[in-house]
């Protein structure tokens, strides 16, 4: 994406509280931003390194409780508590990743599912810390982020920064390495890429963003209970990425916006709930297995593509090859 | 002296003896041919040299040190590169990006620095891009530089695999049937490319069925049959070996 486009989009998003017609729109936009903080990181895991984590809701819950306990029970400054929530998420993600990332795809998915169920049970069982089934009130952020619009801007800033980080990763050597890990582990190893280390690195990164997302989520909800973190939210994160398209950032971002906003905007869909997600997933998997991201890229390419037939003639330039080999000595 | 060696290497798959005490030495600046009938163990040997299989007996030696216990990744970082019989490219990426994957060895490994695009990351990134671009142009894919790999024809994929392997600055390059599916003209280009690679001081192991091509290009040739070496030496000697003619060349 051109930086200019990003600036225009950001400016439009920043102005949202000015043109939003009611408080609920701001709440919804904030919720999308909070989800995206988590999904942007998870996207590197699912969309780029190809690891099917369906249990990130467990990390979201850990971040949320860490923030609620530190900022509430222990009166830490909210911003410090938010960063600490990211740290706690990262440590938990490291432990989960170390033990489960060597498992083949399906078993890894089951391990993350089990993890989110364990977190859910623990949040019930550790009543002294978490309030058990009754839950915990969550303190908000101090002004200027205390008002709905202020908090929205805070979320927008955090989400933009995390998007920028994942964007940098995705378009650099790390992004290429992650796609190699996803699509051809054999070729990745042949290029000297450590498959486990790269998976673990992005998994820990995604756990940190999930922890931060959890803190923002808790502050937005202002009261959390174990039921806030139902398993289907974890599935929802995963579905946003699959519908958006693997190996894309814009696609999953659109997926998150659409899947969060559509059921709210169209009242009958909200009643259908999970049925709607299931139906949409089925349609995408059957009709657009690559997701909506590549579909949009394909449409753009159709407008810009030259009609010239493609040449396939291999014509080595040996002087150039000689120079290149001399330049890159072993 | 820098050498890549298989020393008395054996490998069994179940009851099948895929390789039996095979010894082979690859020196820098030479092209060593590895020929033999299908199933004679050529690719198995290549997989053990690059580390995908662990031998049941014998050693893989690089620069006089056993690397048998080292992983594919560690050996790649020591200067071993390879291509695959069936090209393994990344369909979501373009030609240049695929070639850049090979340069991972020299990429800034720090995830945090990459996420922040620190100045040295940016510098390294453009350096590696320039290197990959020159290699892609060098092997003859300049016309397809920014094309998605999914739009490449088979021969182009083969040359791109070579460019990707070269992007890792290898000392030894293992090619698994690079001429498979190529036209005569493309095999001519391949020969010129491999000669250039050899002249740059890289040791090339050439697993191949096009025996004319092998005998033209290689300074030494090893012939395998059912996991054992039946002839090893100069192309002329191997070509006239009665056993090689009986089991493979079919005089």
Interface residues (C-beta under 8 A of the other chain):
Chain A: X165 X166 X168 X169 X172 X173 X174 X176 X177 X179 X180 X183 X184 X186 X187 X188 X189 X190 X191 X192 X193 X194 X195 X201 X202 X205 X247 X310 X311 X312 X313 X314 X315 X316 X317 X318 X320 X321 X322 X323 X324 X325 X326 X327 X328 X329 X330
Chain B: X50 X52 X71 X72 X73 X76 X77 X79 X81 X82 X84 X88 X89 X90 X91 X92 X93 X97 X100 X101 X102 X103 X104 X105 X107 X108 X111 X114 X115 X116 X117 X121 X125 X128 X131 X134 X135 X137 X138 X139 X140 X141 X142 X143 X144 X147 X151 X152 X153 X155 X156 X159 X164 X166 X167 X168 X169 X170 X171 X186 X189 X192 X193 X196 X197 X199 X200 X201 X202
